[in-house]
């Protein structure tokens, strides 16, 4: 029976702006302060937006003071965020900070095996190893590469081989080292 609110930094900023424009700040504040768990993704997108930072700070404090759970993700540590309000940056540093790296080769292969299984497909181990070796980025990019190979096989009727994977991933943005 927990109330969970997930929001991206961009969406939070949009909600702040639209509640100002539409004069709905009461509803806005209630939506973000009447939760048990608040999940905020890509917090870096609220940086340098004074009103957005202020509203985030107030919501954060309200939830923190009432013992609610707050989970925040960012593509950089708090000290590297361009946050104007030092109090907000210090709040980010209060909790547990974890740097999540792209998965290692064995984990990428296991992820691909599970995705193949979920898709009800079959792909030879050497194809999965090729994809996992070639795509050393985040899970979304990894799964996207697999889906591209599976779709090509399905559409053309070609067997799933390393050659097919090489052809399909030739122009795929596979070498990205973006964070998950």
Secondary structure, DSSP 8 states (H G I E B T S, - for coil): ---EEEEEHHHHHHHHHHHHHTT-HHHHHHHHHS-SEEEEE-GGGGTT-HHHHHHHHHHHHHHHHTT-EEEE--SS-GGGS--S-HHHHHHHHHS---------HHHHHHHHHHHHHHHT----HHHHHHHHHH--S-HHHHHHHHHHHHHHHHHH-----HHHHHHHHTTS--S-----
